[in-house]
Amino acid sequence: MQHLQPNTNLQGGKYRIERRLGQGGFGITYLAIQVSLNRYVAIKELFIGGSGQAINDRRGNQVVVTNSANQASFMQQKEKFKKEALRLANLNHPNLVKVHEFFEENGTAYYVMDYIDGESLRTKLNREGALQESLVLKYMQQLLPALDAAHRQKIWHLDIKPENIMVDRYGHAYLIDFGASKHIEPNSTLTTSLALAYTPGFCPPELSDLSNESPEYYLQAIKDIGPWTDIYALGATMYNLLTDSIPPSKRRLEKECRNAFMFPSNVSPSTQDLIVWMMKVNSNERPRNVSVLLSRRGINEKTTDSNRNADRYVGSGEETIVENPSSQGYESANKENDDSSSFWNYVIGVLIIVVLIAGYIYYNKGGFQTSKPQVEKASYQDYFDK
């Protein structure tokens, strides 16, 4: 078998494997029990398998390199795997999976992270079909601050798609699988080689264009990769969830522009505009970072009793209120008018009360009499009590 079997112990019995959760080209994820705390955790194991790229095989629990010529490549991937664990361990956001431990064993490497009792959005989409706009926007409100937390650490995910978003049974969304992520050092170089994930429809043009370039060209890629790269993929993810269709390709977007999108009639114009903006072929025309995306456009949840006028996004220890855009665009031209109208309604109301009080005193008390202040005071109170 190419994966660890149930009841296999790791770290001297600290963890016990329950079952395999999933497997990709570069790793296997297991459900395990942390014995001392009697709680579920997820453990990711470095295992490079799959057709055309298999480097590893398994002999019992031991992971071995099938060809000695691949030893250097495996060691490089193990170092990358460790950096992935360290990056995740240093991120702190409730919608990012927290990594708790890294260790080497069985000839390979592992890291331990929180277990999410739920399913990926790809699984949900396959089962239910296109999702409701309000639900997609709810997920985006949770994921954007999480993505912002990663970007503030100069980490780009570079593989956002429904498969890499988990939703637990309480409806909380989590951004997972930073295996393709890249970290930008202060000297503006990538910490790892640009072995990029490429998922048709979700891969931004600046990444897909690199697939046919020479290795020397990769050194220039840093200028084209940034927060806007993840924003494109997140927009493509929104489109996929709302339509149950693969997002349009770069060629179609260049040729047909907005007509390349086939939105259902139940998706609001504001959300359509948002996705079109996020998926601009020219990265300079997209939102440059998550803060710009929220402040200038907003991803606003459908109005509810508890969230009537504003959307809240929490990130980096701060709470920001993002006003709902009007149906005619993202800048509300009516807010100032509404404020002005409320002010003058208040002034008119006060003037009416003053006139009524003055009339009451004048006609019922024979004018403004200073000799009976207590009676007049009582009369005012009686008026307001009515």
N, C-alpha and C positions, 0 to 999 in steps of 0.2 A: 504493500500500500504506500501511497505517496504522501501520507499525512500521519500525524501521531494518533494513536488509538485511544479510546476512552479509558480513563483510570491511569493514564500515564502521568507520572510525577515529574515536576520540574523544580529546580532549586532545592533539592533534598526533601521534597514533600511539601514545600511551601505552597505550591500550586498543583492542582489536580485537573487534568484535562477531562472535560465532559463530552464535547463533540466539536466537530468542525463547523464553523459558521459560513465560511466562504473561502475561495481561493482565486488568486489572480496570477498574472505572469511573474510577479516578483515577491509574492508572499502568501501565506496561509494564515487565516484568522480563526482562533479557537474560542469557544466558551469554556471557561475554567472556573474552579472554585479556589478562592484564597482561603486556605484551610483555617488559619489562625483567627480570621474574622468571620468565617462562614458566610462569605458573600461572593456573588458572581463578579468576574472580571473578564475582559477580553484580552487575549494574548496574540500578538502578531509574530509570526515566525518568518525569517528570511528564507525563502525557497524559490529559486529561479527555475521554473518549469514551463510547460506549455510547448506547443508545436513551434519548431523553428528557432527557439531561443533557450532550450533546456540546457542548463549548466549543472544542475543538481540532480542527484538520485538519493534514495534512502536505503540504508542497510540497518534494519531494526529502527532504533530511534536516531541513529547517526545520519547526518546530512553529509554527503560526499560530493566532490566535484568529479564529474564523469570523465573529463579529459584534462590532463595536467596543463594543457595549453590555455585552459580557461581559469586556472588558479588565480592569476593576477586580476582578471576581470571580476571574479567572485569576491576577492579581498577588497576591491574598489567598491563594489556594491554593498559590502558589509559596512564599510566606513560611511557610505551614503545613508545606509539604514540607521546607523547610530546617530548621524546628524539629524535625520528626520525625527527620531525619538527626542533628541535634545530640543529641537525647535518646538515640538508640541508640548514638551514638559514646561517650557518657559512661557507658553501662551496661557492666558487666564481669562476665559470668558465662558459663561454658562452654556453657550451654544457651540462650543468647541470641545471635542473629546479630550479629557485630561489624561496625560501619560504619567504613570507613577513610578515605573522602574524599567531599567534596561539591563540585560545580562547576556552573556554568551554561554552556550551549552550545546552539546550534541553536534559540535562542529559548525554551528551557525549562530545566529543572534536572535534575540527576542525582545519585545517590549510589552509591558503590561499597561492597560488603559481601562477606562470606565467601560462597562458593558451597557449598551443601549437596548432595552427591551422593546423592540419595535421592528420597523421595516424600512427599506429604502424607498424613495419616491418613485424609482423605476418600478419596483414591485407593486406599489400602490397604483401607479398609472396603468400598468399592464392589467390589473384586476378591475379597476373602476372606469378606465377610459379618461377622457379629458376632465380636469378638475375645475371646480368653480373658481371664478376670479377672486372672490373674497377669501377663499382658503389659500390660494397661491400668494396673495398679497400678505396674508397673515404669516406665512412661512418666510417671505422675503423680509418682513419687518424684524424677524428674529435673526436671520442669517446675515443681513447687512452689517449690523454692529459686530458680529463675530468676524466677518471678513475684514472689517475695519481694524479690529484688534490685531489680526495677523499682519495687515499692511503696515500698521504703525511700527511693527517689528521688522519691517522691510522683507516680509515673506510673501511671495506670490504663490497661490495655490496651483494654478496652471492646468487644472483638470476638473473644473466644476461641471457637473452634469447630474441628472437625477440619481444615478447610481451612487454618487458620493454625497448624498444628503439623506440622513436617517431621520425618521420621525418616530418618537416613542408613543406609547399608548395614551399619553396625556396630550398629544398634539404638539409637543415641543420638537423643533427641528434642529438638527446638528450637522455641521459641515465636517466631513470625515475624509480620510485617505489623503494625506499630504505627501504621498509617495513621489509625486511628480513635482512637488513644490521646489522653489528656488529661493535662496536667501542672498540678499545683496549686502556685501560687506561695505564698510565705510569707504574703502578705496575703489568702490564701484566695479567690482568684479564679482562674477558668480562663484559661489562656493563649490558648485558641482558642475560637471559637464552638462551640456544641454541635450540630454537624452529625453526628448519631449514626448509627452502623451499626445496622441492624435486621435480624436473621436470626431468623425465627420459630422458637420453641422454645429458642433459645440466648440471646436478648436478655432480660436481667433485667427484672422488672416496673418498677423505678424508671426504666429507660431507655425502655421501650415506652410508659409512661404520658406521656412528654414529647412524643410525636409529635403529639398533638392540642392541645397547650397553646400559649398565646401566647408570643411572644418575651420578653415581660417576665417570664414565669414561669421562663424558663431561668435567670435570675439566682439563683433559689432552688434550682436543681438541685444545686448544690455540696453542699448538706446531705444529699442522698440518694445521692451517688456516692462510692464508696470501695473499699477492698480487697474488701469483701463483694460488690461488684458483679461483679468478675472471678471470685470464688469461685463465685457462682451459675452463671456461664457455664461454668466448668471442671467443675462437677458435671453440668451438662447435656451437656457433651462426653463425660464418662465414661459417662453413661446411653446416649448415642447409640452409642458404641463397643461397649458390652456387649450392646446389644439390636438394633442396626441399625434403630432406630425413632426418629422425631422426638420429642424430649422433650415432655412434656405442657405445654399452654398455661397461662397464668395463670388463666384461667377454670376450667379443669379442676382445677387444683391447689386453688383456693379452694373448689370444689364437692365434690371427691372426696378431697382430702387425699392420704394415702398410697395410696389405691386408684387414684389417677390413674397410678401407675407400674405397668408390666407387666414385671417382672424375670423372666428365665429362671430355672429351678430350679437351674442350676449357678452362680449368683451368690450368694456367701455373704451371710448376714444382716447381718454387720458392714459389708460394702461397700454393701449396700442402705440401711442406716441412715445411712451416711456421705453418700450422694448425696441422700437425702431431706432431711438436715440442711442440706447446701450449697444446696439449691434451695427453701428456705423462701420463700414469697411475701413475708412481712414480713422486710425486710432485718435488722431488729434481732434476729431469731431465728437468723440464720446465724452461722457463724464470723466474727468481726470482722476477722481478719487471718490470714495464712498460719501464723504461729507458733502461734496458738490452734488452728488446724486440726490441726497436727502434734502438738502437746503434749497436747491433750485427746482427740483421736480417733485420729490416726495413719492413714496410708495404708500398710499393712504388706504387704510382699512375701510371697509364699508361702514357707514355710520351706525353706531350702537348707542344705547342709553348711557353707557359709561364712557364713551369716547365720541362725543357728539361733534366737537369742533376741531379736534387736533389729533395728530398721531404722535405717539411717543416712541423714541428709540433710545435705548440705554447702551452706552458704550464708554469704555475708559473711565468709569466711575462718574460719568456725568449724564444727566437727563436733558434731552433737547426736545423742544416742542416744534413739530413741523406742521404748519397750517395746511389744511386740506386745500388742494387747488380747486378752482372753480371749474364748472363743466366747459367753459369756453377757453381754458388754458391753464397754465401752471402758476401764473401770477394773478392773484385775485384782485380784480379791479373794484370789487364791490365792498371790500372790507372797510376802506376809508369812508365810503358813503354810509355804510351801516353805522359806523361810530359817530359820524356827524349827525345822522338822523336821531340816534339815541340821545345825544346831547341836547338837541333842540326840543325834543319831546319832553325831556326832564325840565328844561327852563320854562316851557309853556305850562307844564303841570304846576310848577311852583307859583307862577304868576296867577293862575286861576285860583289857587288856594288863598293867596294873599288878598285878592279882590273879594272873594267870598267872606273872608274873615272881616275885612274892613266894612263890607256892606252889612254884615250881621251886627257889628258893634254900632255902626252909625244909625241904623234904622230901629234897633231894639233898645239902645241905651241912650239915645238922644245925643249921639256924637261921641267923641273920644273924651271920656270923663276921667280926670286924674284923681278925683276924690274917692273912688272906690276900686283901688287896684286889686283887692282880693277877689271881688266879684268878676272883674274882667279876666283875671287869671283863670278863675274857675270856668268861665265861659269858653275860653280857648281850649281847655282840656276837654270840656264836654263836646266841643265841635270835633276834635280829633278822635274821640272815643266812638262817635257815631258811625 
